[in-house]
Amino acid sequence: MEPPEPLPGLTPVPADGPPPPARRPVRCALCGRPLTGAESRRTGLGPSCDAKLHPPGPDIRTRRHDVDQEPLPGT
């Protein structure tokens, strides 16, 4: 009995075989720079371009102010 033939595409590549294909560089959708971080690659924007499109919201503490008040009578 002959050994079964391996399935096409599932044969292991010999160690001296061709290198694996390089990943296609992902570029920022706004400025075109190459993206290296996983989160940047996922969103398609670099950190500086993402900050331009999505600025942080206003800090609630900056809108709050304290008022000087006399102590309440009887306290």
Secondary structure by P-SEA (a helix, b strand, c coil): ccccccccccccccccccccccccbbbbcccccccccaaaaaacccaaaaaaaccccccccccbbbbbccccccc
